[in-house]
Amino acid sequence: MPRLGGVAVFLSCFISFGLVALFDRPLLSGSWIFSSEGGLFGLCLFIVMLLGFWDDLRSLKPFQKFGVQVLLSSVVYIAGFRVSAVMNPSAADGWMCTQLTILSRSSGSSALPTR
C-alpha cells in the first residue's frame, strides 16, 4: 500500500506555485492566491495534507478524518470558494451547489469546476 502520496502531490503543487510566483509574478498579480482567502485556502490544504500524513502513519477512524475534511471544506466554502456550475441541469439549484462544494472538497476531488 503506497504511503505519503499526498505529501508528494502537495509539495509538487506548492513548488509549482512558488516557482510561478518567483519567476512570473505578473501572471499571479491580482489573483486570489495572494489574498486572505487564498491564504486561508492554502492553510486548509496544508491541514488536509497533515491529516493524510497522520492517517498514513497512524490510522484514523474514517469518520474522524471525514469530519475534519468536512469542517475544513466548510471553512473554504465560507471563504468564498464554491462550485458555481453543475453540468447536470436538473441538479443546478443553489443548495445543490453548496452540498457539491463541501463534498468535493472533503473527498479531495478536483473534478468539479470551482471558482
SEKOL-457815 format. One line per 2 residues: number of its first residue (from 1); their letters; for each residue x, y, z of C-alpha. Coordinates in nm, 4 decimals. Example, Ala and Ser with C-alpha at 12.3 -4.5 7.8 and 13.67 -1.06 7.14 Angstrom:
<sepas>
1	AS	1.2300,-0.4500,0.7800 ~ 1.3670,-0.1060,0.7140 .
</sepas>
This chain:
<sepas>
1	MP	0.0000,0.0000,0.0000 ~ 0.1513,0.3363,-0.1011 .
3	RL	0.2124,0.5762,0.1819 ~ 0.2609,0.9521,0.1909 .
5	GG	0.1466,1.0079,-0.1680 ~ -0.0458,1.3182,-0.0602 .
7	VA	0.2761,1.4788,0.0627 ~ 0.4305,1.4406,-0.2825 .
9	VF	0.1235,1.5873,-0.4519 ~ 0.1090,1.8778,-0.2047 .
11	LS	0.4807,1.9546,-0.2405 ~ 0.4688,1.9411,-0.6206 .
13	CF	0.1777,2.1889,-0.6279 ~ 0.3403,2.4115,-0.3652 .
15	IS	0.6729,2.4153,-0.5510 ~ 0.4978,2.4847,-0.8836 .
17	FG	0.3050,2.7823,-0.7417 ~ 0.6225,2.9029,-0.5728 .
19	LV	0.8193,2.8932,-0.8974 ~ 0.5453,3.0740,-1.0882 .
21	AL	0.5256,3.3365,-0.8129 ~ 0.9041,3.3748,-0.8178 .
23	FD	0.9603,3.3945,-1.1930 ~ 0.6302,3.5232,-1.3329 .
25	RP	0.4704,3.7302,-1.0586 ~ 0.2681,3.9471,-1.3038 .
27	LL	0.0808,3.6304,-1.4055 ~ -0.0486,3.5928,-1.0500 .
29	SG	-0.0771,3.9583,-0.9510 ~ -0.4313,4.0470,-0.8627 .
31	SW	-0.5084,3.6797,-0.8273 ~ -0.6977,3.5296,-0.5351 .
33	IF	-0.3817,3.3342,-0.4478 ~ -0.2247,3.6356,-0.2762 .
35	SS	-0.5452,3.7427,-0.0985 ~ -0.6508,3.6499,0.2537 .
37	EG	-0.8919,3.3965,0.1028 ~ -0.6032,3.2380,-0.0838 .
39	GL	-0.4029,3.2156,0.2375 ~ -0.6960,3.0515,0.4149 .
41	FG	-0.7397,2.8100,0.1251 ~ -0.3688,2.7230,0.1388 .
43	LC	-0.3839,2.6729,0.5150 ~ -0.6799,2.4365,0.4788 .
45	LF	-0.4941,2.2435,0.2084 ~ -0.1919,2.2172,0.4360 .
47	IV	-0.4069,2.0858,0.7222 ~ -0.5668,1.8275,0.4907 .
49	ML	-0.2173,1.7195,0.3846 ~ -0.1129,1.6868,0.7501 .
51	LG	-0.4301,1.4890,0.8195 ~ -0.3444,1.2473,0.5382 .
53	FW	0.0149,1.2276,0.6627 ~ -0.1062,1.1436,1.0123 .
55	DD	-0.3538,0.8902,0.8733 ~ -0.0747,0.7179,0.6792 .
57	LR	0.1459,0.6906,0.9875 ~ -0.1247,0.6144,1.2434 .
59	SL	-0.4653,0.5012,1.1289 ~ -0.7505,0.7408,1.1896 .
61	KP	-1.1099,0.6298,1.2060 ~ -1.2869,0.7142,0.8795 .
63	FQ	-1.5446,0.9372,1.0496 ~ -1.2703,1.1340,1.2262 .
65	KF	-1.0889,1.2017,0.9011 ~ -1.4094,1.2773,0.7102 .
67	GV	-1.5310,1.5050,0.9895 ~ -1.2157,1.7156,0.9777 .
69	QV	-1.2331,1.7282,0.5979 ~ -1.5963,1.8445,0.6066 .
71	LL	-1.5072,2.1089,0.8667 ~ -1.2167,2.2392,0.6552 .
73	SS	-1.4214,2.2328,0.3353 ~ -1.6910,2.4327,0.5149 .
75	VV	-1.4273,2.6920,0.6064 ~ -1.3200,2.7059,0.2414 .
77	YI	-1.6843,2.7461,0.1382 ~ -1.7330,3.0327,0.3848 .
79	AG	-1.4173,3.1951,0.2438 ~ -1.5912,3.2161,-0.0936 .
81	FR	-1.4768,2.9118,-0.2900 ~ -1.7851,2.7459,-0.4339 .
83	VS	-1.8937,2.5080,-0.7049 ~ -2.0611,2.7605,-0.9301 .
85	AV	-2.1811,2.5346,-1.2093 ~ -2.3119,2.1821,-1.2288 .
87	MN	-2.3138,2.0044,-1.5616 ~ -2.6391,1.8234,-1.4828 .
89	PS	-2.9140,2.0843,-1.5403 ~ -3.1577,1.9043,-1.3111 .
91	AA	-2.9178,1.9463,-1.0175 ~ -2.8286,2.3131,-1.0695 .
93	DG	-3.0173,2.4509,-0.7686 ~ -2.8244,2.6716,-0.5294 .
95	WM	-2.8492,2.4321,-0.2363 ~ -2.7073,2.1539,-0.4523 .
97	CT	-2.4016,2.3642,-0.5403 ~ -2.3341,2.4180,-0.1695 .
99	QL	-2.3509,2.0460,-0.0999 ~ -2.1302,1.9651,-0.4001 .
101	TI	-1.8710,2.2212,-0.2901 ~ -1.8397,2.0695,0.0548 .
103	LS	-1.8472,1.7132,-0.0769 ~ -1.5864,1.7794,-0.3458 .
105	RS	-1.3511,1.9475,-0.1002 ~ -1.3879,1.6811,0.1661 .
107	SG	-1.3384,1.3949,-0.0794 ~ -1.0324,1.5543,-0.2377 .
109	SS	-1.1940,1.5574,-0.5801 ~ -1.0800,1.8193,-0.8239 .
111	AL	-1.3168,1.7013,-1.0947 ~ -1.5867,1.9561,-1.0144 .
113	PT	-1.5449,2.3071,-1.1547 ~ -1.4819,2.5756,-0.8956 .
115	R	-1.4063,2.9461,-0.8869 .
</sepas>
